[in-house]
Amino acid sequence: MEKPNETNGHVAGYPEDTVCHVEDDVPKVSKAKSGCCQSFAQFLKRNIIVILTVSGVVVGVGLGSAIRKMKLTKAQMTYFAFPGEMLLRMLKMIILPLVVCSLISGAASLDTRSLGKLGGIAIAYFLVTTLLASGLALALGSIIQPGDGASALNSNALGIQATVTTNKETVDSFLDLARNLMPSNLVAAAFRSYATEYTTIIKNTTKGIVTEKISFGTDIEGMNILGLVLFAIVLGVALKKLGPEGEELIRFFNAFNEATMVLVSWIMWYVPIGIMFLVGSKIVEMENVVLLVTSLGKYILTSILGHIIHGGLVLPLIYFVFTRKNPYIFLAGLITPFATAFATCSSSATLPTMIKYIEENNGVDKRISRFILPIGATVNMDGAAIFQCMAAVFIAQMNGVSLNAGQMFTIL
């Protein structure tokens, strides 16, 4: 056997490329590993709040299920829910400056023609999607019949306090809507809304005793967001019309708006903790889960199915038709607002997180998002439409009342 000759530091009989590849494999593997680690670190950095928020929901469910066994008193439940209450208070605290400043900035950044076109498209979209949601709820309620077998429903056994309220006339509902659009006091609109209530008087006439219902106006607790929205839009348009004289005030509201979004980004780091206790406290407060599921299980499942079809199929289909883009990639960027909505049960409380993530994750223009989202959070309630229409059908079926086409249209 001949020994391989060494020439210029290389082993004769072996291609030089082979030796080089063997020597270069180690650094390539290490580079690949470091690249994977960097990609994973960047993924965590981008999605850390999303991961923590979803984890907060999961941990909250487990924590609430465990705490239920301890049979807490009402006072102890209040203490347990306190961290979640603080999250709600922080989110609600930020709503007023966020809505007013964002709408003024958005309205001032668009010309009048674009503003009218954008507003018209938004209102048309809100009306169409809400009607679709209502129609879907009525269809599912008629097909699945969630009210059948719910005769065992007992408000006392479920720990629900039943209250009797006077039905509001349809005309008064629309008049209250118009009154709230024009608040008589902007300061009061920040924490109060107008509502019509009724009192009954009994008159002794020649025709006998007559009962008459008299309406009167009163202020109820709750921010009048509709009035603030309209005022902010009109003020933004007025500042735009002023030209150079209005620029300073527009810059003020723009800066105020950006500062508010910084506050929102700080609050987001507390969201996972608050959501964990919000979800946990809701589970602890359920007095009789078995009866709740057996009596309302069909209704709950039908409502959830309606939300899945509308939010997972109908709305994404509308998005795809107009943009020709994958709607689920768009929705994936909004996981944190969805989790916040799930835990807080409030569109207004979810508004700050929705504005932040729809701009940062999905790249929506600030002029569009900060003009449309505050209005949508107040006006566009597809989930509530599904829930309320389904509830009307459920209650009718539970009481053995068959709804005709006219009654269905009235609910719609």
VMD Tcl script that draws the C-alpha trace (Angstrom):
set ca {
  {0.00 0.00 0.00}
  {1.21 3.44 -0.82}
  {1.01 6.12 1.76}
  {-0.90 9.15 0.68}
  {1.43 11.97 -0.23}
  {1.06 15.34 1.45}
  {1.35 18.28 -0.88}
  {1.09 21.88 0.30}
  {-0.65 20.80 3.47}
  {-3.34 18.76 1.66}
  {-3.69 15.01 1.59}
  {-3.09 13.66 -1.89}
  {-5.82 11.46 -3.29}
  {-8.64 13.46 -1.68}
  {-10.25 16.34 -3.51}
  {-9.50 19.70 -1.99}
  {-13.23 20.62 -2.10}
  {-14.06 17.65 0.14}
  {-11.61 18.80 2.78}
  {-12.90 22.35 2.64}
  {-16.51 21.18 3.02}
  {-15.63 19.08 6.05}
  {-13.84 21.99 7.64}
  {-16.70 24.42 6.89}
  {-19.53 22.18 8.22}
  {-18.98 23.12 11.86}
  {-19.27 26.89 11.40}
  {-22.33 26.44 9.11}
  {-24.14 24.36 11.76}
  {-23.30 26.84 14.49}
  {-24.48 29.72 12.28}
  {-27.74 27.90 11.61}
  {-28.27 27.31 15.33}
  {-27.52 30.93 16.17}
  {-29.87 32.04 13.38}
  {-32.68 29.87 14.78}
  {-32.07 31.22 18.28}
  {-32.16 34.79 16.98}
  {-35.39 34.13 15.05}
  {-36.97 32.54 18.11}
  {-35.85 35.46 20.29}
  {-37.30 37.94 17.81}
  {-40.57 35.97 17.70}
  {-40.81 36.06 21.49}
  {-40.02 39.77 21.55}
  {-42.74 40.53 18.99}
  {-45.40 38.29 20.53}
  {-44.56 38.23 24.25}
  {-47.71 40.13 25.26}
  {-49.88 37.89 23.07}
  {-48.36 34.75 24.63}
  {-48.74 36.15 28.14}
  {-52.34 37.24 27.49}
  {-53.43 33.84 26.16}
  {-51.57 32.19 29.05}
  {-53.43 34.51 31.43}
  {-56.77 33.26 30.10}
  {-55.73 29.61 30.47}
  {-54.29 30.12 33.96}
  {-57.39 32.11 34.94}
  {-59.67 29.21 34.01}
  {-57.56 26.79 36.07}
  {-57.24 29.21 38.99}
  {-60.98 29.91 39.03}
  {-61.81 26.19 38.94}
  {-59.46 25.57 41.88}
  {-60.70 28.53 43.93}
  {-64.35 27.46 43.45}
  {-63.74 24.52 45.76}
  {-62.81 26.88 48.60}
  {-66.39 28.26 48.82}
  {-65.38 31.91 49.10}
  {-67.68 34.47 50.69}
  {-68.90 37.51 48.72}
  {-66.25 39.69 50.38}
  {-63.49 37.21 49.55}
  {-64.70 37.03 45.93}
  {-64.41 40.83 45.76}
  {-60.82 40.68 47.00}
  {-60.00 37.90 44.52}
  {-61.44 39.92 41.60}
  {-59.61 43.13 42.61}
  {-56.62 42.81 40.18}
  {-59.06 42.27 37.31}
  {-61.16 45.24 38.44}
  {-58.02 47.42 38.31}
  {-57.46 46.41 34.67}
  {-61.01 47.41 33.77}
  {-60.62 50.74 35.54}
  {-57.36 51.49 33.73}
  {-58.84 50.65 30.32}
  {-61.98 52.71 30.98}
  {-59.84 55.59 32.26}
  {-58.08 55.83 28.93}
  {-61.24 55.63 26.77}
  {-62.29 59.30 27.01}
  {-58.99 60.91 25.90}
  {-58.42 58.13 23.36}
  {-61.82 58.50 21.67}
  {-61.91 62.30 21.65}
  {-58.29 62.89 20.59}
  {-58.20 60.09 18.01}
  {-61.41 61.25 16.33}
  {-60.36 64.90 16.26}
  {-56.98 63.91 14.80}
  {-58.56 61.55 12.29}
  {-61.22 64.02 11.16}
  {-58.68 66.85 10.88}
  {-56.26 64.72 8.85}
  {-58.84 63.94 6.14}
  {-60.41 66.36 3.71}
  {-64.16 66.85 3.90}
  {-64.87 64.80 0.77}
  {-62.80 61.82 1.99}
  {-64.34 62.12 5.44}
  {-67.88 61.94 4.07}
  {-67.02 59.02 1.79}
  {-65.26 57.13 4.60}
  {-68.11 57.78 7.02}
  {-70.70 56.64 4.49}
  {-68.81 53.41 3.78}
  {-68.39 52.78 7.53}
  {-72.09 53.30 8.32}
  {-73.15 51.09 5.39}
  {-70.75 48.37 6.56}
  {-72.00 48.60 10.16}
  {-75.64 48.32 9.05}
  {-75.05 45.40 6.68}
  {-72.90 43.34 9.07}
  {-75.26 43.93 12.00}
  {-78.25 42.84 9.90}
  {-76.32 39.76 8.75}
  {-75.51 38.92 12.38}
  {-79.14 39.36 13.44}
  {-80.42 37.27 10.55}
  {-77.90 34.53 11.31}
  {-79.02 34.43 14.95}
  {-82.69 34.13 14.00}
  {-81.92 31.39 11.48}
  {-79.85 29.36 13.95}
  {-82.45 29.86 16.67}
  {-85.22 28.59 14.39}
  {-83.20 25.58 13.19}
  {-81.54 24.42 16.43}
  {-84.42 25.37 18.78}
  {-82.28 26.24 21.86}
  {-85.37 26.94 24.00}
  {-86.62 23.35 23.83}
  {-85.89 21.47 27.05}
  {-85.04 24.64 28.99}
  {-88.14 24.51 31.20}
  {-85.92 23.59 34.15}
  {-84.43 27.08 34.00}
  {-84.80 28.63 37.43}
  {-83.38 32.07 38.15}
  {-83.19 31.46 41.90}
  {-81.32 28.18 41.46}
  {-78.88 29.88 39.13}
  {-78.32 32.70 41.62}
  {-79.62 35.34 39.21}
  {-81.50 38.29 40.62}
  {-84.53 38.90 38.45}
  {-85.50 42.52 37.87}
  {-88.61 43.90 36.23}
  {-88.15 46.86 33.92}
  {-90.64 48.90 31.98}
  {-90.51 48.27 28.25}
  {-89.26 51.33 26.41}
  {-91.32 52.53 23.47}
  {-89.61 52.22 20.09}
  {-90.11 55.92 19.36}
  {-88.50 56.88 22.68}
  {-85.52 54.64 21.91}
  {-84.84 56.53 18.67}
  {-85.46 59.89 20.34}
  {-82.98 59.00 23.11}
  {-80.45 58.09 20.43}
  {-80.87 61.53 18.84}
  {-80.69 63.27 22.23}
  {-77.47 61.47 23.11}
  {-75.97 62.52 19.78}
  {-76.43 66.13 20.93}
  {-75.43 66.19 24.62}
  {-76.48 69.34 26.44}
  {-73.37 69.17 28.64}
  {-70.09 67.82 27.29}
  {-68.60 67.41 30.76}
  {-71.59 65.37 31.92}
  {-71.41 63.32 28.69}
  {-68.09 61.96 29.92}
  {-69.91 59.93 32.58}
  {-73.68 60.21 32.01}
  {-76.17 59.39 29.23}
  {-79.75 60.47 28.63}
  {-82.53 57.89 28.95}
  {-86.32 57.95 28.96}
  {-88.10 56.43 31.92}
  {-91.78 56.11 32.75}
  {-94.11 56.69 35.63}
  {-97.67 55.49 35.90}
  {-100.48 57.70 37.15}
  {-104.03 56.66 37.90}
  {-106.86 59.03 36.94}
  {-110.44 58.82 38.11}
  {-112.53 60.00 35.16}
  {-116.18 59.83 34.17}
  {-115.31 56.71 32.19}
  {-113.84 55.07 35.26}
  {-110.30 54.61 36.50}
  {-107.74 55.20 33.74}
  {-104.06 54.28 33.96}
  {-101.70 56.52 32.01}
  {-97.98 56.04 31.40}
  {-96.00 59.29 31.36}
  {-92.45 59.52 30.06}
  {-89.73 61.70 31.54}
  {-86.03 62.14 30.89}
  {-83.27 61.23 33.31}
  {-79.50 60.84 33.35}
  {-78.10 57.36 33.86}
  {-74.57 56.24 34.72}
  {-72.40 55.51 31.70}
  {-70.33 57.52 29.25}
  {-72.26 59.05 26.36}
  {-69.78 57.90 23.73}
  {-72.11 58.68 20.81}
  {-72.31 62.35 21.79}
  {-68.56 62.61 22.32}
  {-67.91 60.89 18.98}
  {-70.11 63.31 17.06}
  {-68.64 66.35 18.83}
  {-65.07 65.18 18.19}
  {-65.71 64.60 14.47}
  {-67.38 67.99 14.02}
  {-64.60 69.75 15.96}
  {-61.95 68.01 13.84}
  {-63.66 69.16 10.63}
  {-63.96 72.70 12.02}
  {-60.25 72.80 12.89}
  {-59.42 71.59 9.38}
  {-61.55 74.39 7.92}
  {-59.66 77.01 9.97}
  {-56.49 76.32 8.01}
  {-53.26 77.67 9.55}
  {-55.12 79.02 12.60}
  {-56.28 75.53 13.54}
  {-52.93 73.80 12.97}
  {-51.65 74.42 16.49}
  {-54.71 72.87 18.11}
  {-54.56 69.93 15.68}
  {-50.91 69.36 16.64}
  {-51.95 69.49 20.31}
  {-54.56 66.76 19.82}
  {-52.13 64.71 17.71}
  {-49.53 64.87 20.51}
  {-52.19 64.10 23.12}
  {-53.28 61.12 21.03}
  {-49.74 59.75 20.74}
  {-49.18 60.20 24.48}
  {-52.40 58.28 25.12}
  {-51.13 55.41 22.95}
  {-47.93 55.33 25.02}
  {-50.09 54.94 28.13}
  {-51.95 52.12 26.39}
  {-48.64 50.34 25.66}
  {-47.78 50.55 29.37}
  {-51.19 49.24 30.42}
  {-50.73 46.28 28.03}
  {-48.04 44.82 30.28}
  {-50.62 44.54 33.07}
  {-53.27 42.97 30.80}
  {-52.18 39.30 31.31}
  {-52.42 39.61 35.12}
  {-55.74 41.45 35.00}
  {-57.24 38.99 32.52}
  {-56.16 36.04 34.65}
  {-58.10 37.36 37.65}
  {-61.06 38.55 35.56}
  {-61.58 35.11 34.02}
  {-60.92 33.38 37.35}
  {-63.41 35.59 39.21}
  {-66.14 34.95 36.61}
  {-65.74 31.19 37.11}
  {-65.77 31.53 40.90}
  {-68.98 33.58 40.80}
  {-70.92 30.83 38.98}
  {-73.07 29.28 41.69}
  {-74.41 26.21 39.91}
  {-72.41 25.35 36.81}
  {-74.18 22.00 36.26}
  {-77.66 23.56 36.21}
  {-76.38 26.43 34.08}
  {-74.99 24.04 31.46}
  {-78.01 21.69 31.46}
  {-80.54 24.55 31.25}
  {-78.67 27.01 29.05}
  {-76.15 24.69 27.37}
  {-78.04 24.51 24.08}
  {-78.51 28.28 24.03}
  {-74.84 28.89 24.88}
  {-73.63 26.49 22.18}
  {-75.99 28.01 19.59}
  {-74.78 31.52 20.44}
  {-71.14 30.43 20.23}
  {-71.85 28.76 16.87}
  {-73.38 32.02 15.63}
  {-70.29 33.97 16.72}
  {-67.97 31.43 15.05}
  {-69.88 31.51 11.73}
  {-70.16 35.32 11.68}
  {-66.68 36.14 12.99}
  {-64.88 33.19 11.40}
  {-66.60 32.97 8.02}
  {-68.89 35.90 7.14}
  {-66.63 38.81 8.12}
  {-63.44 37.18 6.74}
  {-65.30 36.53 3.46}
  {-66.23 40.23 3.23}
  {-62.58 41.13 3.91}
  {-61.37 38.73 1.21}
  {-63.88 39.96 -1.39}
  {-62.73 43.58 -1.04}
  {-58.98 43.08 -0.43}
  {-58.12 39.69 -2.02}
  {-55.88 39.01 0.98}
  {-55.90 36.21 3.56}
  {-58.26 37.42 6.32}
  {-56.93 34.97 8.91}
  {-53.44 36.50 8.75}
  {-55.10 39.83 9.54}
  {-57.05 38.28 12.44}
  {-53.92 36.60 13.81}
  {-52.49 40.04 14.54}
  {-55.43 40.82 16.83}
  {-55.23 37.92 19.29}
  {-54.52 40.20 22.28}
  {-57.57 42.45 21.66}
  {-59.71 39.32 21.23}
  {-58.48 37.95 24.56}
  {-59.11 41.32 26.20}
  {-62.66 41.38 24.80}
  {-63.24 37.84 26.04}
  {-62.16 38.72 29.58}
  {-63.64 42.21 29.92}
  {-66.91 41.68 27.96}
  {-66.65 45.33 26.88}
  {-66.14 46.80 23.42}
  {-65.12 50.15 24.90}
  {-62.57 48.58 27.25}
  {-61.09 46.67 24.30}
  {-60.81 49.79 22.14}
  {-57.34 50.92 23.36}
  {-55.74 47.53 22.66}
  {-57.54 47.20 19.32}
  {-56.21 50.56 18.08}
  {-52.67 49.72 19.20}
  {-52.49 46.27 17.61}
  {-54.38 47.00 14.41}
  {-51.84 49.75 13.66}
  {-48.69 47.96 14.81}
  {-49.42 44.39 13.68}
  {-51.61 44.96 10.63}
  {-50.25 48.29 9.39}
  {-53.59 50.07 9.15}
  {-53.29 53.82 8.53}
  {-53.67 55.80 11.76}
  {-56.07 58.22 10.08}
  {-58.39 55.32 9.26}
  {-58.11 53.29 12.46}
  {-58.47 56.23 14.84}
  {-61.49 57.52 12.98}
  {-63.36 54.26 12.36}
  {-62.62 52.15 15.46}
  {-64.09 54.52 18.12}
  {-67.31 54.75 16.07}
  {-67.38 51.01 15.47}
  {-66.90 50.24 19.16}
  {-70.06 52.23 19.87}
  {-72.28 51.50 16.88}
  {-71.19 48.18 15.36}
  {-72.27 45.47 17.83}
  {-72.52 42.27 15.79}
  {-71.90 40.05 18.82}
  {-74.60 41.79 20.82}
  {-76.97 41.47 17.85}
  {-76.42 37.70 17.76}
  {-76.83 37.39 21.52}
  {-79.98 39.52 21.78}
  {-81.78 38.02 18.78}
  {-80.90 34.54 19.98}
  {-82.14 35.43 23.48}
  {-85.49 36.63 22.10}
  {-85.98 33.37 20.17}
  {-84.81 31.32 23.18}
  {-87.24 32.99 25.60}
  {-90.13 32.58 23.15}
  {-89.38 28.89 22.65}
  {-88.92 28.35 26.39}
  {-92.41 29.73 26.99}
  {-93.96 27.79 24.12}
  {-94.57 30.86 21.92}
  {-94.27 30.32 18.18}
  {-92.87 33.39 16.42}
  {-94.42 34.32 13.07}
  {-92.70 36.12 10.19}
  {-93.83 39.56 11.39}
  {-92.47 38.99 14.88}
  {-89.19 37.71 13.42}
  {-88.90 40.88 11.35}
  {-89.60 43.01 14.42}
  {-86.76 41.29 16.32}
  {-84.47 41.76 13.32}
}
mol new
graphics top color blue
foreach p $ca { graphics top sphere $p radius 0.5 }
foreach p [lrange $ca 0 end-1] q [lrange $ca 1 end] { graphics top cylinder $p $q radius 0.2 }
display resetview
